[in-house]
């Protein structure tokens, strides 16, 4: 039986490595992560216009280690998932990331020392492509200098582009495992420090059948909110993969940030995204959906508390104005809302004067019977924890005003029994809340709207006229 050999064009090895990392800064992340896997406690990155150097004090490599380093698809890190010195969970997996450096240069060199071995391997793309049948790389064994510590140094020469140091710094701070103990990274002499984000912290720890999910959500104050840090940074094995919003509304997204660790997530080959159709990612998304909902509720609660404070201060004045307007419109004032005790002829006592005492007693008995017949009570809505509930006494009647989240598609306001509901999620309400005076006027408009409906108008036109008259009499200063 004839057999067909499986071969690969070695030029594709370089091409695959280049395409894995479309952004050149990602190759620096990979080189530093390799140092992390090698138990380095310090990594120094030097970037100039013509050269990049990444030097670490990790375990270094001997000849066997170099062969494994250049063995594409080596199972070494899978078979040895923990580093020997610091017991770190190793990050690297596929072994092809090293070829990504060729997206930024045509030539790189690997210097390494381990024990009494010191060597250098040179990878030149032109020479690699010219020798189609040769897969070896030149290795130079050098004299060991005892004063030089163990570790590795990779030098990239003949850069194809210039690196923006500020952009590189920001990306490395976000993606490297800088919070890991005994691991420090320096960029052109400056130590990279993880960002500290001020705000209310919501730590969490959740278990799934695939592993643990843990992290911290940070609710940023309005003054610090920005889209730059918005969303939750997902880390796998200490390394940042990408930020996800988990369906957070765009208006709340700048307030919610944080990090989550889920080492069991499966990644794409370039480790810049997740295998989203996997069961692991599905379980992860379910947990995060619950956590994000809690964070969302906290943002709304903080927002509502600030608004509640403002509304409470103004409602007293609004209530007084509406009561004054009702006194000017006694002819259609809803039963029970007619202000009383405000002068001769207006009080309850004066209104009852001249009536037969027995007639008043009969009326009381009728009211008692009517109350007994009331079996069905109005169904009150279930409120959110941050709902504003304000008791308002207008005239002789107690009303309750409730400001709560009833959904963007819910009614702007409505009446149930003696409770007026105002919908905080309504687009008009959310627009008017941006201006304090307009916000209070809008709340007064909705209260007057519901009060006008309580008087049982004969049609919509009459209801609108009564609402308009109440607002005019409440807010127009009379000479």
Secondary structure, DSSP 8 states (H G I E B T S, - for coil): ---------THHHHHHHHHH-SSHHHHHHHHHHHHHHTT-SEEEEEE-SSEEEEEE-S----HHHHHHHT-TT--HHHHT-B-TTT--B----SS-GGGGGGGTEEEEEEEEEETTEEEEEEEEHHHHHH-TT----EEEE----TTS-SEEEEEEEEESS---HHHHHHHHHHHS-TTSTT-EEEETTEE-------SEEEEEEEE-SS-EEEEEEEE--GGG--SSS-EEEEEETTEEEEEE-TT--HHHHTTEEEEEE-TT--B-TTSSSB-TTSHHHHHHHHHHHHHHHHHHHHHHHHHHHHHHHHHHHHHHHHHHHHHHHHHTTGGG--TT-S--SSSTTTSHHHHHTTS-HHHHHHHHHHHHHHHHH-----------TT-EEEEEEETTEEEEEEEE---TTS-SEEEETTEEEEETTSHHHHHHTTSHHHHHHHHHHHHHHHHHHHT--SSHHHHHHHHHHHHHHHHS---
